[in-house]
């Protein structure tokens, strides 16, 4: 079995690793560290939670142990898709560099530019940043990337989802061609593969089997829920969430509640607080200071419920989370593994409960296909039906709509219907072909009179705007059209 002591790390780095309590590297660490120390490009394919942060942090620190940074010219660069991941990478550097004199700067949104400029001006060995804030500093002339020796792109597939790929390509173009690149992604979408082919030089490919399985120490369950009415679904779903929390009792010491949409994160957090639960939201639209305070409170145990979007699912490391509640079934099956992986960490037991409405049953099937097991169905604590066919839910939609328009639609069709089916002599005064031939000569005057409303016949015909003189339905034109245009084809004069 390989140990960290077998990986040729700097002795001071190895000492910090041992003090952190680690002895054996994970598969991604064992595969990525040796080629990285040799100066080769590395393409790592592994899910979050496999330990890849240390897989690039440890060799970077060892390579940077010698040398000195210059003002505004960082020696290495780490790009992360979210502020939380960037902050977590910064914490890893603090942990493993405590015996080395290396400096770092964290460039993320929601923090003052002035403080970040001061750090860059002093010179930093390691620059950890989100793409947007990094380019903001560069465009302001505060940053020079021509001295970057090691560049890391973490969670590249998440970068793709968030639309950062054009920024990544631009940043690659600002760094030296001779740099060493460590590139990590959970999946290899075509666009990501194109980037690796363009910017990586003969990389060492390290692939860890996709983390499609969940920990055996995590008890999983799903409640199949169907609201009594469509317009009450959101409210009843929140009632069910509170009932599930209460059902866990004292075993639920703290929990992360995941929602698919940012708006639902705020609504669920506000609802829980309204009913006396200690809850706070965290998503990408909040100020960084507020996000940091919320995470710190949850880690310290002063906050019991963290309501989060998937920004918190990837890379968030809180050791003691007793429960994870999926308020929504994730739209991407892989996110389910990331979400429930926040509980049951470090050998602890955990529990993950999910709420599934009929429209999410397809996503639930995708999740079960990925984890290769059926998630046990739980009884609805509020009672009622726990699982119904999706078709039954859809039948309610057309049943309600006709109630609003039933009184109007028959009124529009009632008048022309008997005229078309059984034409009477009053409605068809001139059925003979020979009289129809005389109509063009007399047509202009009745048409003008009828359009002004002065002719009794015109007024009578205006009540039936959709029929011609033979009771045939006319499409378009209307009352203000000369009669000879309204003749049916059979009534035209014969030569």
Secondary structure, DSSP 8 states (H G I E B T S, - for coil): ---GGGTT--HHHHHHHHHTT--S--HHHHHHHHHHHTT--EEEE--TTSSHHHHHHHHHHHHHSSS--BTTB-SEEEE-SSHHHHHHHHHHHHHH-TTS---EEEE-TTS-HHHHHHHHHH--SEEEE-HHHHHHHHHTT----TT--EEEE--HHHHHHTT-HHHHHHHHHHS-TT-EEEEEESS--HHHHHHHHHH-SS-EEEE--------TTEEEEEEE---SSGGGHHHHHHHHHHHHHHHHGGG-S-EEEE-SSHHHHHHHHHHHHHTT--EEEE-TTS-HHHHHHHHHHHHHTS--EEEE-GGGTSS---S---EEEESS--SSHHHHHHHHTTSS-TT--EEEEEEE-GGGHHHHHHHHHHHTS---B---TT-S-S---HHHHHHHHHHHHHHHHHHHHHHHHHHHHHHHHS--TTT-S--SHHHHHHHHHHHHHHHHHHHHT--HHHHHHHTTTTB-TTS-B--S--TTS-HHHH--GGGS---
